[in-house]
Amino acid sequence: MMLLLTAAGPTPLTRLSQMLKAAHPSMRIHVELSTFADQMTLRDIIEQVVQYSDSLGLNEQELPALRRQLVNWHSTVDSGPETVLEDSAPSLASVLDDARSTFKLLRHLTAHNHRQFSRLHMHTLAFQVITTPPASSLTQITCIVNIIVKCIYAYSTDSLVIILQVG
C-alpha cells in the first residue's frame, strides 16, 4: 500500500493511523522504527502509529529515543527542539534495562486500546532482545521460538538472543 501526501485532506500519517484503528483485532500489526533526527516526528509516530500496533522492532539507537519520548508523553512543558546523541555501542545491561522499561511504557500506552502491545524486538548485529509478557499460550511460545530461529539464521550463530518476560 502506498500513501500519498496531498495538500488537501489527511496527512499520510493520519491515514495510516485511521487504517490501523480500523484493522480487525485478530490482525497482528508490527511496526519497524527508523532513526529520527526530529523528536517531534517520533512523538507523532508514537501517537498515530505505535499505540495501535502489537509489536515493534528497533535498534540500539532508537530504543533510548523511544523510551525518552514515552517517559515525556504526558509532559505539558514544551522544551523545544532537542538534539540527543545516543551511545553507538550500549552495554547489554543498559539495553536490557531500556527494553524492560520501554516495554512497560508501551503496555501502559496501549492499555485502553482494542489491542494490547505484546512484543518489543530490539536488534543489533551482536544480539537480539525480545521482550514479551509472560507466555500464556503455546502459540505465543511457538512464535517466540520461530523468531529466535530466524534471528540466529539472519544474523549468524554468534548472535545472542535474550527473551525478557515482563509481567
C-alpha positions in Angstrom: 0.0 0.0 0.0 1.3 3.4 -0.8 0.3 6.6 1.0 0.4 9.9 -1.0 1.0 13.3 0.5 -1.6 15.8 -0.8 -2.2 19.5 0.0 -5.8 18.8 0.9 -7.1 16.0 3.1 -5.4 14.0 5.9 -1.7 13.5 6.1 -0.2 10.1 5.2 0.4 9.5 8.9 -3.2 10.3 9.8 -4.5 8.0 7.1 -2.2 5.2 8.3 -3.4 5.8 11.8 -7.1 5.5 10.7 -6.3 2.2 8.9 -4.6 0.8 12.0 -7.5 1.8 14.2 -9.9 0.1 11.8 -7.9 -3.1 11.4 -9.5 -6.3 12.8 -8.2 -7.1 16.3 -7.0 -10.5 15.1 -4.7 -9.0 12.5 -1.3 -8.6 14.1 0.5 -5.3 13.4 4.3 -5.0 13.5 6.0 -1.6 13.2 9.7 -1.3 12.4 11.0 2.0 13.6 13.7 4.1 12.0 16.1 6.7 13.4 14.5 10.2 13.5 16.6 13.4 13.9 13.4 15.3 14.7 11.9 14.1 18.1 8.5 15.6 17.3 8.3 13.3 14.3 9.0 10.3 16.6 6.3 11.6 19.0 3.8 11.8 16.1 4.6 8.3 15.1 4.1 7.0 18.7 0.8 8.9 18.9 -0.6 7.9 15.5 1.0 4.5 14.7 2.9 2.8 17.5 0.0 2.9 20.0 -2.2 0.9 17.5 0.4 -1.8 17.0 1.0 -5.2 18.6 4.7 -5.4 18.0 7.6 -3.0 17.5 11.1 -3.5 16.1 14.0 -1.1 16.6 17.8 -0.9 17.0 20.1 0.2 19.9 19.9 3.9 19.0 16.2 4.0 18.5 15.4 2.3 21.9 16.5 5.1 24.2 14.9 7.7 22.0 11.6 5.9 22.1 11.9 5.4 25.9 12.6 9.1 26.4 9.5 10.1 24.3 7.3 7.6 26.2 8.5 9.0 29.6 7.8 12.5 28.4 4.4 11.5 26.8 2.2 13.4 29.3 4.6 16.3 29.8 2.9 19.7 29.4 6.2 21.5 29.1 7.4 22.1 25.6 11.2 22.2 25.8 11.5 22.9 22.0 13.8 21.1 19.6 16.2 18.6 21.3 19.3 17.0 20.0 20.5 13.9 21.8 23.5 11.7 20.9 22.9 8.0 21.6 25.6 5.6 22.6 26.6 3.8 19.4 27.6 0.6 21.3 25.4 0.4 24.5 26.2 -2.3 27.0 23.9 -5.4 27.2 22.8 -4.4 30.7 21.7 -0.9 29.6 19.8 -2.4 26.6 18.0 -4.9 28.9 17.0 -2.1 31.3 15.8 0.1 28.5 13.9 -2.8 26.8 12.2 -3.7 30.1 11.1 -0.1 31.0 10.1 0.7 27.3 8.0 -2.4 27.1 6.2 -1.5 30.3 5.6 2.0 29.0 4.2 0.7 25.7 1.9 -1.7 27.5 0.6 1.2 29.6 0.2 3.3 26.4 -2.0 0.6 24.8 -3.9 -0.5 27.9 -7.1 1.1 26.7 -6.9 0.2 23.0 -8.6 -2.8 21.5 -5.2 -4.4 21.0 -2.6 -4.7 23.8 1.1 -4.3 22.9 2.7 -7.7 23.1 6.3 -7.6 21.7 9.3 -5.4 21.6 12.2 -6.6 19.4 15.5 -4.7 19.8 18.2 -5.8 17.4 21.8 -5.2 16.9 24.5 -7.1 15.0 25.7 -8.6 18.2 22.5 -9.5 20.0 18.7 -9.6 19.9 16.4 -8.7 22.8 12.8 -9.8 22.5 10.5 -8.5 25.3 7.1 -10.1 25.8 4.6 -10.5 28.6 4.8 -13.9 30.4 4.0 -16.5 27.7 0.4 -17.7 28.3 -0.2 -19.9 25.3 1.6 -22.4 23.1 1.0 -20.2 20.1 2.9 -17.3 21.7 5.8 -19.6 22.7 5.9 -21.1 19.2 6.1 -17.6 17.7 9.0 -16.6 20.0 10.9 -19.8 19.1 10.4 -19.0 15.4 11.7 -15.5 15.9 14.8 -16.8 17.7 15.5 -19.3 14.9 15.0 -16.6 12.2 17.3 -14.2 14.2 20.0 -16.7 14.5 19.8 -17.6 10.9 19.7 -14.0 9.7 22.5 -12.7 12.0 24.7 -15.7 12.3 25.1 -18.2 15.1 27.2 -15.7 17.1 24.2 -13.6 17.7 22.9 -13.8 21.3 19.1 -13.9 21.7 17.6 -12.9 25.0 14.0 -13.3 25.9 12.7 -10.9 28.6 9.3 -11.7 30.0 7.9 -8.7 31.8 4.8 -9.1 33.9 
